[in-house]
Amino acid sequence: MGSQKYAITITRQFGSLGRPIARRLSERLGIEYYDRDIVDAVAKKTGFSVSEISDMEESAKNGFISMKFPLGSSGTTAKQNELFAAQSQIISDIADKESCIIVGRCSDYVLRGHDRLINIYIYAPYEQRMKNCVDTLHLSPQEAKKMISDVDKARELYHVRYAGYLPQDENHKDILINSGFLGVEGTAEVLEYMIRKKLDLVIDEE
Protein backbone atom coordinates (compact mmCIF):
# COMPACT_ATOMS: atom_id res chain seq x y z
CA MET A 1 0.00 0.00 0.00
CA GLY A 2 2.93 2.32 0.75
CA SER A 3 3.88 2.30 -2.93
CA GLN A 4 0.63 3.89 -4.15
CA LYS A 5 0.95 7.43 -5.48
CA TYR A 6 -0.38 10.26 -3.34
CA ALA A 7 -0.63 14.05 -3.56
CA ILE A 8 -0.19 16.71 -0.89
CA THR A 9 -1.41 20.26 -1.50
CA ILE A 10 -0.21 23.19 0.58
CA THR A 11 -2.04 26.50 0.72
CA ARG A 12 -0.59 29.15 2.98
CA GLN A 13 -0.77 32.67 4.36
CA PHE A 14 1.96 35.02 3.22
CA GLY A 15 4.76 35.07 5.79
CA SER A 16 3.83 31.71 7.34
CA LEU A 17 6.91 30.10 5.72
CA GLY A 18 4.73 27.62 3.85
CA ARG A 19 7.22 27.27 0.99
CA PRO A 20 10.24 26.28 3.17
CA ILE A 21 7.98 23.90 5.09
CA ALA A 22 6.86 22.32 1.78
CA ARG A 23 10.50 21.98 0.71
CA ARG A 24 11.48 20.37 4.01
CA LEU A 25 8.44 18.08 3.94
CA SER A 26 9.34 16.92 0.44
CA GLU A 27 12.83 16.00 1.68
CA ARG A 28 11.43 14.09 4.65
CA LEU A 29 8.92 12.18 2.50
CA GLY A 30 11.34 11.68 -0.40
CA ILE A 31 8.99 13.15 -3.00
CA GLU A 32 9.16 16.23 -5.28
CA TYR A 33 7.51 19.53 -4.49
CA TYR A 34 6.31 21.90 -7.20
CA ASP A 35 5.76 25.61 -6.99
CA ARG A 36 7.30 28.07 -9.45
CA ASP A 37 8.26 25.22 -11.80
CA ILE A 38 4.57 25.08 -12.71
CA VAL A 39 4.80 28.65 -14.03
CA ASP A 40 7.67 27.62 -16.33
CA ALA A 41 5.70 24.61 -17.55
CA VAL A 42 2.62 26.76 -18.23
CA ALA A 43 4.75 29.26 -20.17
CA LYS A 44 6.06 26.43 -22.32
CA LYS A 45 2.60 24.91 -22.86
CA THR A 46 0.80 28.16 -23.72
CA GLY A 47 3.55 30.07 -25.47
CA PHE A 48 3.26 32.98 -23.04
CA SER A 49 6.49 34.25 -21.54
CA VAL A 50 7.13 33.60 -17.87
CA SER A 51 6.96 37.35 -17.18
CA GLU A 52 3.52 37.50 -18.81
CA ILE A 53 2.28 34.83 -16.43
CA SER A 54 3.51 35.77 -12.98
CA ASP A 55 7.25 35.85 -12.58
CA MET A 56 7.90 39.57 -12.50
CA GLU A 57 10.46 39.24 -9.74
CA GLU A 58 13.50 40.31 -11.78
CA SER A 59 12.20 43.83 -12.09
CA ALA A 60 10.36 43.96 -8.76
CA LYS A 61 11.95 45.99 -6.03
CA ASN A 62 11.39 43.44 -3.30
CA GLY A 63 11.09 40.29 -5.38
CA PHE A 64 7.59 39.38 -4.18
CA ILE A 65 5.33 41.25 -6.59
CA SER A 66 4.47 38.09 -8.55
CA MET A 67 2.73 36.68 -5.48
CA LYS A 68 0.06 39.35 -5.89
CA PHE A 69 -0.73 38.09 -9.38
CA PRO A 70 -1.01 34.27 -9.43
CA LEU A 71 -1.94 34.37 -13.13
CA GLY A 72 -0.22 37.58 -14.16
CA SER A 73 -0.95 41.26 -13.73
CA SER A 74 -2.44 41.94 -17.15
CA GLY A 75 -4.57 40.33 -19.80
CA THR A 76 -8.18 39.47 -20.39
CA THR A 77 -10.37 37.10 -18.40
CA ALA A 78 -10.15 34.66 -21.31
CA LYS A 79 -6.36 34.72 -21.13
CA GLN A 80 -6.45 34.21 -17.36
CA ASN A 81 -8.82 31.26 -17.81
CA GLU A 82 -6.58 29.78 -20.48
CA LEU A 83 -3.59 29.99 -18.15
CA PHE A 84 -5.56 28.42 -15.30
CA ALA A 85 -6.69 25.56 -17.55
CA ALA A 86 -3.11 24.91 -18.71
CA GLN A 87 -1.84 25.09 -15.13
CA SER A 88 -4.56 22.71 -13.93
CA GLN A 89 -3.67 20.18 -16.62
CA ILE A 90 0.01 20.30 -15.62
CA ILE A 91 -0.85 19.83 -11.93
CA SER A 92 -3.10 16.85 -12.79
CA ASP A 93 -0.40 15.31 -14.99
CA ILE A 94 2.20 15.61 -12.23
CA ALA A 95 -0.12 13.99 -9.65
CA ASP A 96 -0.98 11.16 -12.08
CA LYS A 97 2.70 10.46 -12.70
CA GLU A 98 4.21 10.59 -9.19
CA SER A 99 3.68 11.26 -5.51
CA CYS A 100 4.15 14.99 -5.04
CA ILE A 101 3.61 18.16 -3.05
CA ILE A 102 1.97 21.06 -4.91
CA VAL A 103 2.15 24.53 -3.38
CA GLY A 104 -0.76 26.91 -3.99
CA ARG A 105 -2.37 27.44 -7.41
CA CYS A 106 -5.77 26.05 -6.33
CA SER A 107 -4.19 22.58 -6.36
CA ASP A 108 -6.59 21.39 -3.64
CA TYR A 109 -9.47 22.15 -6.01
CA VAL A 110 -7.73 20.90 -9.16
CA LEU A 111 -6.90 17.54 -7.54
CA ARG A 112 -10.21 17.14 -5.67
CA GLY A 113 -10.91 13.80 -7.38
CA HIS A 114 -7.51 12.32 -6.58
CA ASP A 115 -7.72 9.02 -4.65
CA ARG A 116 -4.98 9.74 -2.11
CA LEU A 117 -5.03 13.46 -1.48
CA ILE A 118 -4.21 15.44 1.67
CA ASN A 119 -4.94 19.19 1.68
CA ILE A 120 -2.97 21.32 4.14
CA TYR A 121 -3.37 24.98 5.10
CA ILE A 122 -0.45 26.69 6.85
CA TYR A 123 -1.07 29.85 8.83
CA ALA A 124 0.62 31.81 11.63
CA PRO A 125 -0.30 34.63 14.01
CA TYR A 126 0.13 38.10 12.51
CA GLU A 127 3.05 39.03 14.79
CA GLN A 128 4.89 35.85 13.78
CA ARG A 129 4.27 36.52 10.09
CA MET A 130 5.64 40.05 10.48
CA LYS A 131 8.72 38.64 12.20
CA ASN A 132 9.21 36.03 9.44
CA CYS A 133 8.88 38.71 6.75
CA VAL A 134 11.49 40.93 8.37
CA ASP A 135 13.93 38.26 9.63
CA THR A 136 13.66 35.61 6.90
CA LEU A 137 12.34 37.43 3.82
CA HIS A 138 14.29 40.63 4.60
CA LEU A 139 11.39 43.01 4.06
CA SER A 140 11.09 46.28 5.93
CA PRO A 141 8.22 46.38 8.47
CA GLN A 142 6.29 48.69 6.11
CA GLU A 143 6.78 46.35 3.14
CA ALA A 144 5.91 43.33 5.28
CA LYS A 145 2.64 44.88 6.44
CA LYS A 146 1.64 45.76 2.87
CA MET A 147 2.66 42.39 1.42
CA ILE A 148 0.78 40.42 4.08
CA SER A 149 -2.36 42.39 3.29
CA ASP A 150 -1.98 42.43 -0.51
CA VAL A 151 -0.86 38.83 -1.05
CA ASP A 152 -3.45 37.32 1.30
CA LYS A 153 -6.17 39.30 -0.47
CA ALA A 154 -4.91 38.28 -3.93
CA ARG A 155 -4.71 34.60 -2.97
CA GLU A 156 -8.22 34.67 -1.51
CA LEU A 157 -9.72 36.34 -4.60
CA TYR A 158 -7.90 33.89 -6.89
CA HIS A 159 -9.04 30.87 -4.87
CA VAL A 160 -12.65 32.03 -4.69
CA ARG A 161 -12.67 32.80 -8.41
CA TYR A 162 -11.50 29.37 -9.52
CA ALA A 163 -12.28 27.02 -6.62
CA GLY A 164 -15.38 28.73 -5.29
CA TYR A 165 -14.18 28.84 -1.68
CA LEU A 166 -11.54 30.55 0.46
CA PRO A 167 -8.11 28.87 0.70
CA GLN A 168 -8.51 28.43 4.47
CA ASP A 169 -12.01 26.90 4.29
CA GLU A 170 -11.88 24.00 6.76
CA ASN A 171 -14.52 22.12 4.75
CA HIS A 172 -11.89 21.64 2.04
CA LYS A 173 -8.82 21.06 4.24
CA ASP A 174 -7.59 17.99 6.07
CA ILE A 175 -5.00 19.77 8.19
CA LEU A 176 -4.79 23.40 9.32
CA ILE A 177 -1.53 24.08 11.16
CA ASN A 178 0.06 27.08 12.87
CA SER A 179 3.67 27.18 11.67
CA GLY A 180 4.58 29.63 14.44
CA PHE A 181 3.96 26.89 17.03
CA LEU A 182 6.84 24.59 16.04
CA GLY A 183 8.73 26.45 13.31
CA VAL A 184 9.76 25.12 9.88
CA GLU A 185 11.48 21.90 10.96
CA GLY A 186 8.96 21.00 13.67
CA THR A 187 5.96 21.69 11.43
CA ALA A 188 7.45 19.57 8.62
CA GLU A 189 8.12 16.75 11.08
CA VAL A 190 4.56 16.76 12.45
CA LEU A 191 3.05 16.94 8.95
CA GLU A 192 5.23 14.04 7.81
CA TYR A 193 4.00 11.91 10.70
CA MET A 194 0.34 12.75 10.02
CA ILE A 195 0.69 12.03 6.29
CA ARG A 196 2.46 8.70 6.88
CA LYS A 197 -0.15 7.72 9.49
CA LYS A 198 -3.11 8.62 7.27
CA LEU A 199 -1.74 7.00 4.09
CA ASP A 200 -0.32 3.96 5.83
CA LEU A 201 3.23 4.75 4.78
CA VAL A 202 6.27 3.53 6.68
CA ILE A 203 6.85 5.63 9.79
CA ASP A 204 10.50 6.06 10.73
CA GLU A 205 11.01 5.57 14.44
CA GLU A 206 13.82 7.82 15.62
Backbone hydrogen bonds, N-H to C=O, Kabsch-Sander energy under -0.5 kcal/mol:
donor,donor_aa,acceptor,acceptor_aa,energy
4,Q,1,M,-1.7
7,A,116,R,-2.8
8,I,100,C,-2.5
9,T,118,I,-2.4
10,I,102,I,-2.5
11,T,120,I,-2.7
13,Q,122,I,-2.1
16,S,13,Q,-1.7
21,I,17,L,-1.8
22,A,18,G,-2.3
23,R,19,R,-2.5
24,R,20,P,-2.4
25,L,21,I,-2.7
26,S,22,A,-2.3
27,E,23,R,-1.6
28,R,24,R,-2.1
29,L,25,L,-2.3
30,G,26,S,-1.4
31,I,26,S,-1.8
32,E,99,S,-0.7
34,Y,101,I,-2.9
38,I,35,D,-1.0
39,V,36,R,-0.8
40,D,36,R,-1.4
41,A,37,D,-2.2
42,V,38,I,-2.5
43,A,39,V,-2.4
44,K,40,D,-2.0
45,K,41,A,-2.3
46,T,42,V,-2.8
47,G,43,A,-2.0
53,I,49,S,-1.3
54,S,50,V,-1.9
55,D,50,V,-1.7
56,M,54,S,-1.9
59,S,56,M,-0.7
60,A,56,M,-0.8
67,M,64,F,-1.4
68,K,65,I,-1.7
69,F,66,S,-1.4
72,G,69,F,-2.1
80,Q,76,T,-2.4
81,N,77,T,-2.8
82,E,78,A,-2.1
83,L,79,K,-2.4
84,F,80,Q,-2.4
85,A,81,N,-2.4
86,A,82,E,-2.3
87,Q,83,L,-2.7
88,S,84,F,-2.8
89,Q,85,A,-2.0
90,I,86,A,-2.0
91,I,87,Q,-2.5
92,S,88,S,-2.5
93,D,89,Q,-2.5
94,I,90,I,-2.4
95,A,91,I,-2.3
96,D,92,S,-2.0
97,K,93,D,-1.5
98,E,94,I,-2.2
100,C,6,Y,-1.6
101,I,32,E,-2.1
102,I,8,I,-2.8
103,V,34,Y,-2.6
104,G,10,I,-3.1
104,G,102,I,-0.6
107,S,104,G,-1.5
109,Y,106,C,-0.7
110,V,106,C,-2.7
111,L,107,S,-2.4
112,R,109,Y,-1.5
114,H,111,L,-2.6
117,L,115,D,-0.6
118,I,7,A,-2.2
120,I,9,T,-2.9
120,I,118,I,-0.5
121,Y,175,I,-2.7
122,I,11,T,-2.7
123,Y,121,Y,-0.5
123,Y,177,I,-2.4
129,R,125,P,-2.3
130,M,126,Y,-2.6
131,K,127,E,-2.1
132,N,128,Q,-2.7
133,C,129,R,-2.5
134,V,130,M,-2.2
135,D,131,K,-3.3
136,T,132,N,-2.3
137,L,132,N,-1.8
139,L,133,C,-2.5
144,A,140,S,-3.0
145,K,141,P,-2.3
146,K,142,Q,-1.9
147,M,143,E,-3.0
148,I,144,A,-2.7
149,S,145,K,-1.7
150,D,146,K,-3.2
151,V,147,M,-2.9
152,D,147,M,-0.5
152,D,148,I,-1.5
153,K,149,S,-1.9
154,A,150,D,-2.5
155,R,151,V,-2.8
156,E,152,D,-2.2
157,L,153,K,-2.5
158,Y,154,A,-2.4
159,H,155,R,-2.4
160,V,156,E,-2.6
161,R,157,L,-2.4
162,Y,158,Y,-2.0
163,A,159,H,-3.0
164,G,159,H,-1.1
164,G,160,V,-0.6
165,Y,159,H,-0.7
169,D,166,L,-1.8
172,H,169,D,-2.2
173,K,170,E,-0.9
174,D,119,N,-2.6
175,I,119,N,-1.9
177,I,121,Y,-2.6
179,S,123,Y,-2.7
179,S,177,I,-0.8
181,F,178,N,-1.4
182,L,178,N,-0.6
183,G,179,S,-2.0
186,G,182,L,-0.9
187,T,183,G,-2.4
188,A,184,V,-2.3
189,E,185,E,-2.2
190,V,186,G,-2.3
191,L,187,T,-2.6
192,E,188,A,-2.4
193,Y,189,E,-2.0
194,M,190,V,-2.3
195,I,191,L,-2.7
196,R,192,E,-2.7
197,K,193,Y,-2.5
198,K,194,M,-2.5
199,L,195,I,-2.6
200,D,196,R,-0.6
200,D,197,K,-0.5
201,L,196,R,-2.4
204,D,202,V,-0.6
206,E,204,D,-0.7
